[in-house]
Amino acid sequence: MRGVDYYELLGVGRNASQAEIKTAYRSLAKVMHPDAGGSSVTFRMLQEAYDTLRDPARRRDYDRGWGFTRPGTRPTATRPPRTGRVGRLRNFGEDPDFVPPKPAVDLGGIAWWHLVDTTQRVRYAPVAGPGHAPALAALCGWFFLLLPVFAVDFSPLTLGLWLLVVAAAAVAAFRLVKRYVAAVRVDREFAAAVDTDVVHGTTDDRACERITADVLSRYLTRLPGVRIFHGLAWPDSVFADIDHAVLCGRRLVLIESKSWLPGHYTAEDDGTLWRNGHPFRGGGTRLHRSLALYRKLLPWLDIRTVLLVYPSRAGEVTADDVDVLVPPMTPAQFVEEIGDWLAEEPATVDREAYRVLLGRVVPIVR
């Protein structure tokens, strides 16, 4: 942006590292964001400065395009000399033959990946019985209650009363054990009849959907309770309105896969998308409507949405960690943030939500 020194705007030196630039941007964004009382024009200027200086190639072009006389003076723009050469215009649009590479996720710094117990037995909610711990405690309590009968010389009256107490405890323990056995039977029948697969549905032929399906299967299935769905319909719809969904415990994430131009993406709660600090006109999302419909369909679940963005030509896609209704994310951000969120109940499957989602899966006709 002409007349603005990006380094001065961010408050960093011209030799600032990428970490220093990122820290400065995040600190300023908190006070310059329109929601915090700042100006939308100033905030977009801040985003443009950050997007330029965080990218090594754009930063070099920016530095070459400005002539700095001395520290503290205002820079003046200089135009590169004309060479007289006329070359072929570079195509900045989408490349129809480009296939995004499979993302490589660095698992070393992802805490949930190393902390989750992958050997946990899957539990179903709501719980149909008391669980094995109460049943075992009841049996042990009854056993220890019975010991004094053999170890203490009671009078006939005291012995009779004590035996009545033991008998009542035995009945209570028996009922708990019976409920526990029935609950185990219900879980086994549900697992055999309904919960037979981790992944349900199929993706269409779009490369970005196939890559997302691979990311979900490769990383999120580390959580024993994760169930993945591809191609979900809205209520009263017969079309695959939602690309993917992941259920774990009482948490559900709805996902759209997008193949868009490389750049830095952000979003606002009203659905406005930004690319490199400018309004993005190259696509949209229906996840806001999906979120409203599925919150009404499954009101007891905690539901989030994510827009997974892949490059449509050679280049890199980045996104900020912004707390909005439909945040754009890279696959690496998704695995780290959403995986950590789902790991709250890593081995739990909600029966009713599972049945509802299975009923909304739309088969893809090829």
N, C-alpha and C positions, 0 to 999 in steps of 0.2 A: 504494500500500500504506500503510494508516493507521499513523501514528507513525514513519514513516521519511522523512527528508529526502533526496530523491534527489540534490540538489546536494552535500550533505555525503558521501553514500555514494560518489559519483564523485570527490569531492575537487576540485570546480570551483566557481567563483563563479557567482552568479545571472545574471550577464551574459555567461557563457561562450559562445563561438561554437560552431557545429556541429563545426568541426574540433577544437576543444579537448575537446569532449564525446566525440568519437569516439576521440581519442588516449588520453584517460583511461580509457575503457571497455576498449580493447584492452590497455592496460598492466595493468589490474586483472584482466582475464579470464585472463591468463596464469598468475596466481598463485591465483586464486579458483576456477578450473575444478576439478571433482571429480577429474579425471585428475592434477591437480597437487597434490592433497592438500586441496583446499577442500571446503566443504560444498555439496551440491546445492541446499539451500534458500537459502543465501546467494548462490550463483551465479545462481539464478533471480531473486532480488531484484535483483541487479546488472543482469541482462538487462531486467527490467521497468523499472528506472530509466533505462537507456539507451534502450529503445524509447519511453518517454514523452518524454524530453527531446530526442530527435533528431527528433521529429515536431512541427512548429511548432504545429499545432492542439491536439494533446494537451498540449504544453508550456504553452500559454496556459490551457487548462482546469485544468491542475495548479496553475499559479501563482495562478489565481483562487480555487481551492479551499482554499488554505492562507493563514493569516494569520501573517505574519512580524513579530515585535515588534522585534527588533534582531539584528544579526549575532552569532552565537555562542549564541543561545538556541534551545531546541527549539520547533519550530513546533507550533501547535495547529490541528486541522482546523476549518473553519467551513463550515456548511451554507448554501448559497444560499437566500435568502428564498423562501418559497412565494408564488406569484402568484395561485393560485386558478384558473389557466387549465388546461384539460384539452385537450391536443392529440392528434393521431393519433400512435400509436406508430410510431417509425421502424423500417423493416424492415432488419435487419442480416444477413439470410440471402442466399443466392445469388439473382441475378436471371436467370431463364431466358432473358430477351430480350437480355441484355447480351452484346455481342461485344467482346472485348479489342481495343484498337487495335494496329495494327502497330507494333512497337517501333522507336524511332529510336536508332541506335547512333552515339555520337560517336567517329568514327574518328581524330580528331586526336591523341589520346593513346595510341593502340594501336600499339606499336612494330612488331610483326610485319607489320602491314598495309602499312607503308611500306618495310620492309626486304626483303620477299620478292620474288624475281625471277619475275614472272608469265610470262616468256618461256622459262623453262627447258623443255627437252625431257623428256618423261616417261620415266623409267627403270623397268625391271621387276626385281624381286628374287624369288628369288636370281639373281645375274648369271650368264648362260649362257656368257659368254666373257670374254676378258681386258680388254675395253674398248678404246676407240680410242687411248687414250694409250699403253699398252704396245705395241700394234701399230705405231703411228707411230714410237715410239722404236726399235723393232727395225729398221724400214726405214731410218731415218736412221743408226743405228749401222752397219748393213751397208754403206750407201753410203760413209760416212767410212772404214770399214775397207778399202774397195776403192780409195780414192784413192792410197795409197802404191804400189800396183802400177804406176800410170802415172807417178808422180812420182819414184820412187826406182830407182836402177840396182842391182837385186838380182842376186846370183849365181844360176845355174840351180837349185842345191839350195835356196837360201833362197826363191827365187821359187816353187818347187814347194810348199814347206811353207806359205808365205804363202797361196797359192791354195787349199790344203786348208782353212786356217782360214777364208778368205772363203767357200768353198763350204759349210762347216758352219754359219757364221753365216747364210748365205742360206737354208739349210734351216730353221733355227730361226725366222727372220723370216717365212718363207713359212707355217709352221705357225701362228704367232701371228696373221698376217693372215687365214688361212683360218678359224681359230676365231672371230675377230672378225666376219667376214662371216656365218658361220653363226649367231652370236648375234644379229646385226642381223636376219637373216631370221626367227629365232624370235620376236623381239619384234614384228616387223611382222605376222606371222601371228597372234600372240595379240591384238594390237590390232585386227586386222580381224575376227577370229572371236568374240572374247569382250569385249574392252574397247571397246565401241562407244558406250557412254553413260556420263555422269557420275552420273546419278541413276537409281536402280532402284526399282521398286515404287511404290505409291500410298498415300496416306493415307486414313483414313476421313472421316466427315462432321464430326468434332469441330473446332470453330474453333481450339482451341489446337494441334491437330496440323497444321492447314493453315498456321498462323502459323509454327510451328517449321520446317516444310518450306520456307517462304519465307525464313526466316532462314538456314538451311543453304545454300540455293541462292544467296542474295544475297551472303553474306559468305565462307563457307568455301571456295567454289569458286574463290576467288582463288588458292588453293594448287593448282598443276597436278596434283598427285598425289591430290587428294581424290576419294573415291568415296562416294556417299551411298546409303543403303538405307532404305526405309520398309516397316515391317511385317515383322519377322523372327520366325521361329518358333524355339522351343527345339528341341533335338534330340528326335526322336520325338514332335513335336507338329505339328499341322496348323493351329494358330491363330497369329494375329499377336501373339505374347507381348511383343515389344519394339517400341515405336513407331518409333524411328529408330536408325540407326547410321551412323557416319562412319569410314571407313578412310583412312589416309594413311601411307605407308611401313609400318612395323611397329607402328603404333599404331592402336588402335580405341577409339572412345567409343560407349557404349550410352546411349540417351536415352529418357526418358519425358516426355510433355507432360501437365501437369495444370492444370485450371482450378479454383482454390481461392479462398477468401475473401481479400481484401486483408489485408496485415499483414507482419510481419517473421518470416521462417522460418529455423530452424536445424535441424540433425540431429545424431544421434550414430551411432557405428559399428554399434550394435546395431539400427539402424533406427528408433529413436525420433525422432519429428518434434515440433518445438516451434513454436508460433505465438505471437508477442508474449509469450514467456516462459512459456507454458503448454503442456501436452501437447496436441498437435493430434489431434483425433478425426474430422476431416472427410475423411480419405482416407489411403491408404497407397501403397506402391510394391512392385513385384516385382523391382526391379533387383538386389537382393542375390542372389536366385536366378539371375537372368540372368547376373550377373557370374561366379558359380561355374560355371555350365554352359558359358559361352563361354570361360572360362579353360581348362577341360578340353578343349573342342573345338579351340581355337586356342592351344596352350600357348606358342608362340614369339612371340606378340604381347604388347605392353604394353597392357592394357585398363583403361579408366576408365568410370565411370558418372556421369550427371548427371540431376537432376530439374529440368526447366524448368517454372517456376510462373508462371501468368498469373492476373490477377484475374478472379473470377467475377461481380463487380459493380463499380460505380464505386469506384475507390480504387487505391492503389499497393501493389505487392508488392516487398519488399526481402529481401535475404539476406546473411548474413555470409560472408566468405571463410574457410570452415572446412575443414580437411584431414580429411575423413571419407570413408568408402567411397562413400556416395551423397549428395553435397551438393546441396541446393536452390540454384538459381541463377536470376537474371533473364537475359533474352536478352543484355543488354549485358555482364554478367559472363561469360557463356558465350563470346561472340565474342572477348573479350579473353583470357581464361585458356585456354580449350580451343584457340582458334586459335593462340596462342603455343606450346602443347604440341605440336600437330600440325605446326607449321612446322619442327620438328627435321629432318624429311625431306620437304620440301615438294613434291618432284617424283618420289617413288618410289611404285610400286604393287607390293604383294606378290601375286604370281600365285596362290599356293595359297590364301591367305586370301580373295582376291577370288572365286575359284571356290566356296569353301565358303559365303561369305555370299550369293552369287547363288543357291545352291541352297536357302537358308533363307528367301528372300523369298516371302511369301504374297500371292497376288493378292487384291485386295478385290473381292468380288462385290456389285454395287450392285443 
